[in-house]
Amino acid sequence: MENKICSKCILDSTVPEIFFDEDGVCNYCKINDEIMQEYPDGKEGQGLLSETVKKIKKHGKGKKYDCLIGVSGGTDSTYTLYLMKKMGLRPLAVHFDNGWNSEIAVHNIKNATNILDIDLYTLVADWEEFKDLQVAFLKSSTPDAEVPTDYAIISALLKVAAKEKIKYIIEGQASRAEGTTPLGWTYHDGLYLRSVQRKFGKLKSKSFPILSMFYLIYYFFIKRVKLVRPLEFIDYSKEMAKEVNKSKLGWKDPGGHHHESIFTKFFQSFYLPNKFNIDKRKRECSAKIRSGLMTREEALKEVSIPYPVEEGIVDYVITKLGLSTKEFDEIMKAPNKSFLSYPTYFPLIQSLRWLIKIACKLNIFPHIFYLKYGVNHTKSIKNYWEEFNQNKS
C-alpha cells in the first residue's frame, strides 16, 4: 500500500478510513477543527466549565456525592480528580480493576484519593472471566483487544451512577492532547463484545457489566446521565498535568500513555505495531502538532523510532493469559479483521446518524462522539484490511 501522510499532522495511510483534501490535509485535522469549535478553551472554555460545575453542584446538593470520576492512576484521570476537587465538587472515584494494574497505578490511585480526601469505589472483575474475554478478542484478530476494558469501565460508571443516584460522570479525556481515535483502530458496543465472546470465549461475564444498547439508551436518554469532559475546556497538556500530579499528589509517571496498565503497555507497544501496523503515537503527536505543543518535525522524529517494548513484557502477558507461544504466534499471524467481521450494533448506528448528531449536540451521549464522524467510512475500513492482508502475505 502506498503510504501518504497528512501535510498538517503526521497521520498517514496506515489509518484505515483516512482521506485527504486537495491540499493534502487529512479528515482528522478537519474533525479536530469541529471539536475545537464545540469545545472552546481559553476564557470562553473556562466560562463554560464554570457554568457546568455550578449545574453539577446544584443537582448534587444534599447528596454525599455530586459526580463520579473514573480513575486509572494515569495522567489524565489523576489530574481530572485534582481539578474537580479544586473547583469544589464532591466526586466519588471509581476504579475498574481488570487484573492488570501496575504497582505505579495502585500507588497513584491511593495517593490521589487519600490526599484529596475522596472516597474510592473499586469494581474487581473475576480474573478468569476477564482473561477469557481478552483472549477471545485477541483471537478475533481485530485491533480491539482493549475494548473489554474500555467498555467495562463506562458500564461500571453507569451502574454506580444509577445506584448512587448521581447524574454526572466526569471523564478525563482531552482531544487537544490525544486527538480522535480512528474508528478503524477502536470500536466498541455491547453486541460486539458478546459476539466475540460467544465465538471465541468459553465463559460468560458475570462479575463486570457488558451493557446492551437498551441499557445505554436507558441511562443516557431516560435517566439523563451526562458525561462531562472538563479537560476539553482548558489549556490542557499532559506535561502540565504531570507536573501538577507530581507536586500535589505524589504521583509517579507510568512512562507512557495509559502505561499504568500492564496489558495496555503490551497492547500499544508490541501488539498493535507488530500485528496491525498501528502506532498510536501518531494520533497523540498529531494532536500536539495541532495544539502547538510539538512541531511536525519533532513528531516525525519521535515516531521514526520503533515503539519501545519493555523487556519481558510479551512473555509475561502471554503467560498470564494462559496462552502457549504457539497459540500466540498463530494469533499474530492470523489475517487481520475489523469489527465489521462480527455482529455489532453498527448497522443500527449508521441508520440513526441523525439521532447521534442530536445526542452529541445536546451532550446526552458524548462517549459515541467519534461515531458522528466514522459512520460513513466503513467500506474503507474493510477494504484496508483486505489489502493489508494481501500485502502481508
Beta strands, then each sheet from edge to edge (+ up, - down):
strand 1: 67-70
strand 2: 91-97
strand 3: 120-124
strand 4: 168-170
strand 5: 226-228
sheet 1: 3+ 2+ 1+ 4+ 5+
end
